[in-house]
Amino acid sequence: MLTRAGYTFDTVPSGVDEQRLVGESPDTFVARIAMAKATAVSSGLKDNRLVLAADTIVVVDGDVLGKPRDRDDAFSMLRRLSGRTHQVLTGVALVGGADRRTAVAATQVTLVDLDDCAIGAYVATGEPMDKAGAYGAQGIASRFVDRIEGSYTNVVGLPLPVVEQLIRELDHAV
């Protein structure tokens, strides 16, 4: 997604623990994890490059759904999201030297009603296993998405308008 938008970048894993703190709101959680990732990577660099990091979760009924632990968990998540509207939240952090910026993008997504056969077949593809909420709207599960209200890029990868906003803010601060 970033490449298609014209950005040049390197990917560096952060190694950050992505556990939610007790009582932490979903917005605060994704913003904190994104900033922790960006800060961890930035501290390991010898130059002053910009570091962009993000974390995405799905929220339904106030509960946070991250990546599924296993196929049963993926099935359970999709059963819960079936025929319902939920929220996709992405925390985005940008670090440039001592300057730090963070923002959270929120998008409403509604899935069609899914029967157990459709969910089982999708889970069997393996696609849900590394996706928050156990689905990828840009892949096979695109046929399950009834409606998206808000940023499409937030749901399929990274909220590019938010990335642009943070880059502009950091540019003006330097």
Contacts in CASP RR format, 6 or more apart in sequence:
PFRMAT RR
TARGET T0000
AUTHOR 0000-0000-0000
METHOD contacts of the structure
MODEL  1
MLTRAGYTFDTVPSGVDEQRLVGESPDTFVARIAMAKATAVSSGLKDNRL
VLAADTIVVVDGDVLGKPRDRDDAFSMLRRLSGRTHQVLTGVALVGGADR
RTAVAATQVTLVDLDDCAIGAYVATGEPMDKAGAYGAQGIASRFVDRIEG
SYTNVVGLPLPVVEQLIRELDHAV
1 153 0 8 1.000
1 156 0 8 1.000
1 157 0 8 1.000
1 158 0 8 1.000
1 160 0 8 1.000
2 9 0 8 1.000
2 158 0 8 1.000
2 160 0 8 1.000
2 163 0 8 1.000
3 9 0 8 1.000
5 160 0 8 1.000
9 52 0 8 1.000
12 41 0 8 1.000
14 36 0 8 1.000
14 37 0 8 1.000
14 38 0 8 1.000
14 40 0 8 1.000
14 41 0 8 1.000
14 53 0 8 1.000
15 37 0 8 1.000
15 40 0 8 1.000
16 33 0 8 1.000
16 36 0 8 1.000
16 37 0 8 1.000
16 40 0 8 1.000
18 33 0 8 1.000
18 55 0 8 1.000
20 29 0 8 1.000
20 64 0 8 1.000
21 29 0 8 1.000
21 32 0 8 1.000
24 32 0 8 1.000
26 57 0 8 1.000
26 59 0 8 1.000
26 62 0 8 1.000
26 64 0 8 1.000
26 87 0 8 1.000
26 89 0 8 1.000
27 89 0 8 1.000
27 104 0 8 1.000
27 106 0 8 1.000
29 55 0 8 1.000
29 57 0 8 1.000
29 64 0 8 1.000
30 55 0 8 1.000
30 56 0 8 1.000
30 57 0 8 1.000
30 89 0 8 1.000
30 90 0 8 1.000
30 91 0 8 1.000
30 104 0 8 1.000
31 91 0 8 1.000
31 93 0 8 1.000
31 102 0 8 1.000
31 103 0 8 1.000
31 104 0 8 1.000
33 55 0 8 1.000
33 91 0 8 1.000
34 53 0 8 1.000
34 54 0 8 1.000
34 55 0 8 1.000
34 90 0 8 1.000
34 91 0 8 1.000
34 92 0 8 1.000
34 93 0 8 1.000
34 102 0 8 1.000
35 53 0 8 1.000
35 93 0 8 1.000
35 95 0 8 1.000
35 100 0 8 1.000
35 102 0 8 1.000
37 53 0 8 1.000
37 54 0 8 1.000
37 55 0 8 1.000
37 93 0 8 1.000
38 51 0 8 1.000
38 52 0 8 1.000
38 53 0 8 1.000
38 93 0 8 1.000
38 94 0 8 1.000
38 95 0 8 1.000
38 100 0 8 1.000
39 93 0 8 1.000
39 95 0 8 1.000
39 100 0 8 1.000
41 51 0 8 1.000
41 53 0 8 1.000
41 95 0 8 1.000
42 51 0 8 1.000
42 95 0 8 1.000
42 96 0 8 1.000
42 97 0 8 1.000
45 51 0 8 1.000
48 96 0 8 1.000
48 97 0 8 1.000
49 96 0 8 1.000
50 94 0 8 1.000
50 95 0 8 1.000
50 96 0 8 1.000
50 167 0 8 1.000
50 170 0 8 1.000
51 94 0 8 1.000
51 95 0 8 1.000
51 96 0 8 1.000
52 92 0 8 1.000
52 93 0 8 1.000
52 94 0 8 1.000
52 163 0 8 1.000
52 166 0 8 1.000
53 92 0 8 1.000
53 93 0 8 1.000
53 95 0 8 1.000
54 90 0 8 1.000
54 91 0 8 1.000
54 92 0 8 1.000
54 93 0 8 1.000
54 158 0 8 1.000
55 90 0 8 1.000
55 91 0 8 1.000
56 88 0 8 1.000
56 89 0 8 1.000
56 90 0 8 1.000
56 91 0 8 1.000
56 132 0 8 1.000
56 154 0 8 1.000
56 157 0 8 1.000
57 64 0 8 1.000
57 65 0 8 1.000
57 66 0 8 1.000
57 88 0 8 1.000
57 89 0 8 1.000
57 132 0 8 1.000
57 133 0 8 1.000
58 64 0 8 1.000
58 65 0 8 1.000
58 66 0 8 1.000
58 77 0 8 1.000
58 81 0 8 1.000
58 86 0 8 1.000
58 87 0 8 1.000
58 88 0 8 1.000
58 89 0 8 1.000
58 132 0 8 1.000
58 133 0 8 1.000
59 65 0 8 1.000
59 86 0 8 1.000
59 87 0 8 1.000
59 88 0 8 1.000
59 89 0 8 1.000
60 80 0 8 1.000
60 81 0 8 1.000
60 84 0 8 1.000
60 86 0 8 1.000
60 87 0 8 1.000
65 77 0 8 1.000
65 80 0 8 1.000
65 81 0 8 1.000
65 86 0 8 1.000
65 132 0 8 1.000
65 133 0 8 1.000
65 134 0 8 1.000
66 132 0 8 1.000
66 133 0 8 1.000
67 129 0 8 1.000
67 130 0 8 1.000
67 131 0 8 1.000
67 132 0 8 1.000
67 133 0 8 1.000
67 134 0 8 1.000
68 74 0 8 1.000
68 77 0 8 1.000
68 128 0 8 1.000
68 129 0 8 1.000
68 133 0 8 1.000
68 134 0 8 1.000
71 123 0 8 1.000
71 124 0 8 1.000
71 126 0 8 1.000
71 129 0 8 1.000
73 134 0 8 1.000
74 123 0 8 1.000
74 128 0 8 1.000
74 129 0 8 1.000
74 134 0 8 1.000
75 119 0 8 1.000
75 120 0 8 1.000
75 123 0 8 1.000
75 134 0 8 1.000
77 128 0 8 1.000
77 133 0 8 1.000
77 134 0 8 1.000
77 135 0 8 1.000
78 114 0 8 1.000
78 119 0 8 1.000
78 122 0 8 1.000
78 123 0 8 1.000
78 128 0 8 1.000
78 133 0 8 1.000
78 134 0 8 1.000
78 135 0 8 1.000
79 114 0 8 1.000
79 116 0 8 1.000
79 119 0 8 1.000
81 111 0 8 1.000
81 133 0 8 1.000
81 134 0 8 1.000
81 135 0 8 1.000
82 111 0 8 1.000
82 112 0 8 1.000
82 113 0 8 1.000
82 114 0 8 1.000
82 119 0 8 1.000
83 110 0 8 1.000
83 111 0 8 1.000
83 112 0 8 1.000
83 113 0 8 1.000
83 114 0 8 1.000
83 146 0 8 1.000
84 110 0 8 1.000
84 111 0 8 1.000
85 108 0 8 1.000
85 109 0 8 1.000
85 110 0 8 1.000
85 147 0 8 1.000
86 108 0 8 1.000
86 109 0 8 1.000
86 110 0 8 1.000
86 111 0 8 1.000
87 106 0 8 1.000
87 107 0 8 1.000
87 108 0 8 1.000
87 109 0 8 1.000
88 106 0 8 1.000
88 107 0 8 1.000
88 108 0 8 1.000
88 109 0 8 1.000
88 132 0 8 1.000
88 154 0 8 1.000
88 155 0 8 1.000
89 104 0 8 1.000
89 105 0 8 1.000
89 106 0 8 1.000
90 104 0 8 1.000
90 105 0 8 1.000
90 154 0 8 1.000
90 157 0 8 1.000
90 158 0 8 1.000
90 159 0 8 1.000
90 162 0 8 1.000
91 102 0 8 1.000
91 103 0 8 1.000
91 104 0 8 1.000
91 105 0 8 1.000
92 102 0 8 1.000
92 103 0 8 1.000
92 104 0 8 1.000
92 105 0 8 1.000
92 158 0 8 1.000
92 159 0 8 1.000
92 162 0 8 1.000
92 163 0 8 1.000
92 166 0 8 1.000
93 100 0 8 1.000
93 101 0 8 1.000
93 102 0 8 1.000
93 166 0 8 1.000
94 100 0 8 1.000
94 101 0 8 1.000
94 102 0 8 1.000
94 163 0 8 1.000
94 166 0 8 1.000
94 167 0 8 1.000
94 170 0 8 1.000
95 101 0 8 1.000
96 170 0 8 1.000
99 170 0 8 1.000
99 173 0 8 1.000
99 174 0 8 1.000
101 166 0 8 1.000
101 169 0 8 1.000
101 170 0 8 1.000
102 166 0 8 1.000
103 162 0 8 1.000
103 165 0 8 1.000
103 166 0 8 1.000
105 151 0 8 1.000
105 154 0 8 1.000
105 159 0 8 1.000
105 161 0 8 1.000
105 162 0 8 1.000
106 150 0 8 1.000
106 154 0 8 1.000
107 148 0 8 1.000
107 149 0 8 1.000
107 150 0 8 1.000
107 151 0 8 1.000
107 152 0 8 1.000
107 154 0 8 1.000
107 155 0 8 1.000
107 159 0 8 1.000
108 147 0 8 1.000
108 148 0 8 1.000
108 149 0 8 1.000
108 150 0 8 1.000
109 137 0 8 1.000
109 145 0 8 1.000
109 147 0 8 1.000
109 148 0 8 1.000
109 149 0 8 1.000
109 155 0 8 1.000
110 145 0 8 1.000
110 146 0 8 1.000
110 147 0 8 1.000
110 148 0 8 1.000
111 135 0 8 1.000
111 144 0 8 1.000
111 145 0 8 1.000
111 146 0 8 1.000
112 144 0 8 1.000
112 145 0 8 1.000
112 146 0 8 1.000
114 144 0 8 1.000
118 144 0 8 1.000
122 128 0 8 1.000
122 135 0 8 1.000
122 140 0 8 1.000
122 141 0 8 1.000
122 144 0 8 1.000
123 134 0 8 1.000
125 140 0 8 1.000
127 135 0 8 1.000
127 136 0 8 1.000
127 139 0 8 1.000
127 140 0 8 1.000
127 141 0 8 1.000
128 134 0 8 1.000
128 135 0 8 1.000
128 136 0 8 1.000
128 141 0 8 1.000
135 141 0 8 1.000
135 144 0 8 1.000
136 142 0 8 1.000
136 156 0 8 1.000
137 145 0 8 1.000
137 148 0 8 1.000
137 155 0 8 1.000
137 156 0 8 1.000
138 155 0 8 1.000
138 156 0 8 1.000
138 157 0 8 1.000
145 155 0 8 1.000
148 155 0 8 1.000
151 159 0 8 1.000
151 160 0 8 1.000
151 161 0 8 1.000
151 162 0 8 1.000
153 159 0 8 1.000
153 160 0 8 1.000
153 161 0 8 1.000
154 162 0 8 1.000
END
